[in-house]
Amino acid sequence: MEYNKSDFSADKIKQYKAVTRQSMARIYADQPSLFGDGFVKHDISQISNGKLYFYSEKRWNSAKESSSCQDKLSAAEFSFEISNMTGEHRFVPWEMIDHWHVVYADSSTCDNSAGLFADITYTIQLMNKDKQGNPVEHFSYEEAGLLAFYKVITLIYFITGSLYGQRLWQTISKGGPMHQVIKELSVGVIYHALATLFMLTKLLWYAQDGKENSYLSLVVIVFQSLAEFKMLDMSIKVSFGWMLGSSKNVMDATLLRQIQLVVGTVTFLELVLSLWNHILLLCICKCLVVGVVVFNIKGKLSEERSSLRKDFYTSVVKSCCLWFLALPCSTLITLILPSYHRLKINTFAQRTAELVAVFLLYKLFLSRSLYWEVSSLSSATLPLRLDKACGKKNYETYKR
């Protein structure tokens, strides 16, 4: 049996093209998320006595446990005959959205003694109208709303970049106690914005004909991984106190190379897990990353005497946790929800949390009061009391 599925989505329209021998005439189509008053259209090359069998998730699990071929077919929720060359079959309206397992079978499916017959070429379309009655919307229920969401995210990036890009560039150009960390953050945000832009391009491409561009998908994952690398690298450097111009901590070149090697390895692992779609392992990896950052910053807090600097590091670690823990938390929540909600909720939660984390970090770094506090109240430039015996408090003035 040969099977070649085109990349149409399940909820609105799914199209399957296949060539099968009647002696082996059984094909497992997919798990479309159909709802409402959808319908099936088929087009075959010759007359067939086959049927399409539809199984709900519960029926499919029980059918797989059965050892009898006929019992498996009998467990189907309902079936449609495809005896004519072309045909259309209406569904009974479904109140609940669910995954449906689709199987093609004919009279020779359960007969092992049946001989070989001529190949049958057929195309199956599983169609479902959207709210406007359009039956050829290519996004499935799992993907519904993603295009509009990424349009909003891209618009936010464009407007924010237009309004504050020049000011940000001036801040980085003139230097200062925090220009280095702002520069690192900005590079990570650029990578994240590019990932968002390419994701929007991919979804717009997909909306035209329902065919997904695999190269764009790879580009999105690569830029998202680069953003993760910069955010993780920045977080660890801040946790060591290396990114602040007024810090007395000197960057250790050997330790820095070791950290970058570890960060690069973790980022590559996340890239591989994203390509393989191992969400659980990816969440575990992100949790371990957060654990390392929190452990370093807790050690840094124990060394600091200034409450202002402690508040600064605490705010940094909260924003970093928001960035890295968005996916694990949303994944944990979606475990109790139907599977068709998981993609949307994970995407909405992760991208929104990342935007909020970026906003909080920029607000933290660009705050004028924080600039003064971090640069002027560091342990290296604190006011020095000269004479404790005098009743007056004399201080030596230091100029930067």
C-alpha positions in Angstrom: 0.0 0.0 0.0 1.3 3.5 -0.9 0.0 6.5 0.9 0.7 10.1 0.2 -1.1 12.8 2.3 -1.1 16.4 1.2 -0.7 18.9 4.0 -4.2 20.2 4.4 -5.5 20.9 7.8 -8.0 18.8 9.7 -10.6 21.2 11.0 -11.6 23.0 7.8 -10.4 20.8 4.9 -8.2 17.7 4.8 -7.3 16.1 1.5 -5.8 12.6 1.1 -4.4 11.1 -2.1 -3.5 7.5 -2.1 -3.0 4.4 -4.2 -4.0 1.1 -2.6 -4.5 -2.5 -3.6 -7.9 -4.0 -2.7 -6.2 -7.0 -1.2 -4.5 -4.7 1.3 -7.2 -2.0 1.1 -6.9 -0.4 4.5 -5.5 3.0 5.2 -5.3 5.0 8.4 -5.9 8.6 7.3 -5.3 10.8 10.3 -6.8 12.5 13.3 -8.9 15.4 12.0 -10.6 17.7 14.5 -14.0 18.0 12.9 -17.1 19.7 14.4 -20.4 21.1 13.4 -22.0 20.2 10.0 -18.9 19.1 8.1 -18.9 16.8 5.1 -16.7 14.3 3.2 -16.0 14.5 -0.5 -14.2 11.7 -2.4 -13.0 11.1 -5.9 -11.8 7.6 -7.0 -10.4 6.2 -10.2 -12.7 3.1 -10.3 -15.7 1.7 -8.6 -15.0 0.4 -5.2 -17.0 -1.4 -2.5 -15.0 0.3 0.3 -16.1 2.4 3.2 -14.6 5.2 5.3 -14.9 4.3 9.0 -14.9 7.1 11.6 -13.8 6.5 15.2 -14.0 8.8 18.1 -11.0 8.7 20.5 -12.8 6.3 22.9 -14.0 4.0 20.2 -10.6 4.0 18.5 -8.8 2.9 21.7 -11.3 0.0 22.2 -11.0 -1.0 18.6 -7.2 -1.2 18.8 -7.5 -3.6 21.8 -9.8 -6.0 19.8 -8.1 -8.9 18.0 -10.8 -9.4 15.5 -10.7 -7.4 12.2 -14.5 -7.4 11.9 -14.9 -6.2 15.5 -12.5 -3.4 14.8 -14.6 -2.2 11.9 -17.8 -2.7 13.9 -16.5 -0.4 16.6 -16.6 2.6 14.3 -18.9 5.5 15.2 -20.3 5.6 11.7 -19.2 4.8 8.1 -19.7 6.1 4.6 -19.8 4.0 1.4 -17.7 5.2 -1.5 -19.1 3.0 -4.2 -19.5 5.8 -6.7 -16.7 7.5 -8.6 -17.4 10.8 -6.8 -19.6 11.5 -3.8 -20.3 13.7 -0.9 -21.4 12.7 2.6 -22.8 14.9 5.3 -22.0 14.5 8.9 -24.5 14.6 11.7 -23.8 17.9 13.6 -21.4 17.4 16.4 -21.8 19.4 19.6 -18.4 18.5 20.9 -15.1 19.0 19.1 -13.0 15.9 19.1 -10.3 14.0 17.2 -11.7 11.5 14.7 -9.7 8.6 13.4 -10.4 7.8 9.8 -9.9 4.3 8.3 -10.6 3.1 4.7 -11.5 -0.6 4.4 -13.3 -2.8 1.9 -14.6 -6.4 1.6 -11.0 -7.8 1.2 -9.6 -6.0 4.2 -10.3 -8.8 6.7 -9.9 -11.6 4.1 -6.3 -12.8 4.1 -7.1 -15.2 1.2 -8.2 -12.5 -1.2 -6.1 -12.2 -4.3 -4.5 -9.1 -5.7 -6.6 -6.5 -7.5 -5.9 -3.5 -9.6 -4.7 -0.4 -7.8 -7.3 2.3 -6.8 -6.3 5.9 -6.8 -8.5 8.1 -4.7 -8.7 11.5 -3.1 -10.5 12.2 0.1 -11.4 15.7 1.4 -12.7 16.2 4.9 -14.3 19.6 4.9 -15.8 21.7 7.7 -17.2 25.2 7.3 -15.9 28.1 9.3 -18.2 30.8 10.9 -18.5 32.6 7.6 -19.6 29.4 5.8 -16.3 29.1 4.0 -15.4 25.4 3.6 -11.8 25.8 2.4 -10.2 27.6 5.3 -7.0 25.6 5.8 -6.4 26.1 9.5 -7.5 23.3 11.8 -9.3 23.9 15.1 -5.9 23.4 16.9 -4.5 26.2 14.8 -7.5 28.5 14.8 -6.5 32.0 15.9 -2.7 31.6 15.4 -2.6 33.7 12.3 -4.4 36.6 14.0 -2.2 36.2 17.1 1.0 36.4 15.2 -0.3 39.4 13.3 -0.8 41.2 16.6 2.6 40.2 17.9 4.3 41.4 14.7 2.4 44.6 14.8 3.5 45.2 18.4 7.2 44.6 17.5 6.8 47.0 14.5 5.2 49.8 16.5 7.5 49.4 19.5 10.6 49.3 17.2 9.5 52.4 15.4 8.8 54.4 18.6 11.7 53.4 20.7 14.3 52.0 18.4 16.2 55.3 18.0 16.2 56.0 21.7 17.4 52.5 22.4 20.2 52.9 19.9 21.3 56.2 21.5 21.4 54.5 24.9 23.6 51.7 23.7 25.9 54.1 21.7 26.6 56.5 24.5 27.6 53.7 26.9 26.8 53.6 30.5 26.8 51.1 33.4 24.2 48.9 31.7 24.7 49.4 28.0 26.2 45.9 27.6 23.3 44.1 29.1 20.9 46.2 27.1 22.8 45.3 23.9 22.7 41.6 24.7 18.9 41.8 25.4 18.3 43.8 22.2 20.1 41.1 20.1 17.9 38.4 21.7 14.8 40.5 21.0 15.8 40.9 17.3 16.2 37.2 17.0 12.8 36.7 18.6 11.2 39.3 16.4 12.6 37.6 13.3 11.2 34.3 14.5 7.8 35.9 14.9 8.0 37.5 11.4 9.0 34.2 9.7 6.2 32.4 11.6 3.7 34.9 10.3 5.0 34.5 6.8 4.7 30.7 7.2 1.1 31.0 8.4 0.2 33.4 5.6 1.7 31.0 3.1 -0.2 28.1 4.7 -3.5 30.1 4.5 -3.2 30.3 0.7 -3.2 26.7 -0.3 -2.9 24.7 2.9 0.7 23.6 2.1 3.2 24.1 4.8 6.7 25.4 3.9 9.1 23.2 5.8 12.0 25.6 5.2 10.2 28.4 6.9 9.4 26.1 9.8 13.1 25.4 10.2 14.0 29.1 10.0 11.5 29.9 12.7 13.0 27.2 15.0 16.5 28.4 14.4 15.8 32.0 15.2 13.8 31.0 18.2 16.8 29.0 19.4 19.1 31.9 18.8 16.8 34.1 20.9 16.9 31.4 23.7 20.7 31.4 23.5 21.0 35.1 23.9 18.5 35.2 26.8 20.2 32.4 28.6 23.7 33.8 28.0 22.6 37.2 29.2 20.8 35.7 32.3 23.9 33.7 33.4 26.3 36.7 32.9 24.0 38.9 34.9 23.8 36.3 37.6 27.6 36.5 37.9 27.5 40.3 37.9 29.5 40.6 34.7 27.1 42.7 32.7 27.1 45.8 34.9 29.6 48.5 34.2 29.8 49.5 37.9 30.2 46.0 39.1 33.5 45.1 40.9 33.3 41.5 39.5 35.8 40.9 36.7 34.8 38.6 33.8 36.9 35.4 34.0 37.8 34.5 30.4 38.1 30.8 31.1 34.9 30.6 33.0 33.2 32.6 30.3 34.2 30.1 27.6 33.0 27.3 29.7 29.6 29.0 30.3 29.2 29.7 26.6 30.0 26.1 25.8 27.3 24.9 28.2 24.8 27.5 26.9 25.5 26.5 23.3 25.1 22.8 24.2 21.8 23.5 26.0 20.5 25.7 23.1 21.4 23.0 20.5 19.6 20.4 22.6 16.5 22.6 22.7 16.8 23.1 18.9 16.9 19.3 18.4 13.9 18.7 20.8 11.9 21.4 19.0 12.6 19.8 15.6 11.5 16.4 17.1 8.6 18.0 18.9 9.5 16.5 22.2 7.7 19.1 24.4 8.1 17.2 27.7 11.9 16.9 27.4 12.0 20.5 26.2 10.1 21.6 29.3 12.5 19.7 31.5 15.5 21.3 29.8 14.0 24.8 30.4 13.3 24.0 34.1 17.0 23.0 34.5 18.1 26.2 32.9 16.0 28.2 35.3 17.4 26.3 38.2 20.9 27.2 37.3 20.1 30.9 36.9 18.2 31.0 40.2 21.0 29.2 42.0 23.6 31.7 40.7 21.6 34.8 41.5 20.8 33.4 45.0 24.5 33.2 45.6 24.9 36.8 44.2 22.3 38.1 46.6 24.1 36.7 49.6 27.2 38.7 48.6 25.4 42.0 48.0 25.0 44.5 50.8 22.9 47.0 48.9 19.1 46.4 49.1 18.7 48.3 45.8 21.0 45.9 44.0 19.3 42.9 45.6 16.0 44.2 44.3 17.6 44.6 40.9 18.8 41.0 40.8 15.4 39.7 42.1 13.6 41.6 39.3 16.0 40.1 36.7 15.5 36.5 37.9 11.7 37.0 37.9 11.7 38.2 34.3 14.0 35.3 33.3 11.8 32.8 35.0 8.8 34.3 33.1 10.6 33.8 29.8 11.9 30.2 30.4 9.0 28.8 32.5 6.1 29.9 30.2 6.2 26.7 28.1 6.5 24.2 31.1 3.7 25.9 33.0 1.3 26.1 30.0 2.2 22.5 29.1 1.3 21.4 32.6 -2.0 23.2 32.5 -2.9 21.7 29.1 -2.5 18.2 30.3 -5.9 18.4 31.9 -7.5 19.9 28.7 -8.4 18.2 25.4 -5.5 17.7 23.1 -6.8 20.1 20.4 -6.4 23.0 22.9 -2.7 22.4 23.6 -1.1 24.0 20.6 -3.0 27.2 20.9 -2.6 27.6 24.6 1.1 26.7 24.6 1.7 29.2 21.8 -0.4 32.0 23.3 1.1 31.6 26.7 4.7 31.2 25.7 4.8 34.2 23.2 2.8 36.5 25.5 5.0 35.6 28.5 8.1 36.3 26.4 6.8 39.7 25.4 6.0 40.6 29.0 9.5 39.4 30.1 11.2 41.6 27.5 9.1 44.6 28.5 9.9 44.1 32.2 13.6 43.7 31.4 13.8 46.8 29.2 11.8 48.8 31.9 14.3 47.6 34.5 17.4 48.4 32.5 16.3 51.7 31.0 15.0 53.2 34.2 16.9 56.4 34.9 16.7 55.9 38.7 18.0 52.3 38.4 20.9 53.6 36.2 21.9 55.9 39.0 21.3 53.4 41.8 23.3 50.6 40.2 26.2 52.9 39.1 26.3 55.1 42.2 25.4 52.8 45.0 27.7 49.9 44.1 30.1 48.8 46.7 32.9 50.3 44.8 31.5 53.9 44.8 29.5 54.1 48.1 30.1 57.3 50.1 33.0 57.0 52.5 32.7 58.3 56.1 36.0 59.7 57.2 35.6 60.5 60.9 33.3 58.5 63.1 34.3 60.4 66.2 32.9 63.7 64.9 29.3 64.5 65.4 29.1 65.8 61.8 28.9 63.3 58.9 31.6 64.2 56.4 31.7 62.5 53.1 34.2 62.5 50.4 32.7 63.3 47.0 33.6 61.0 44.2 33.3 62.0 40.6 32.7 59.5 37.9 
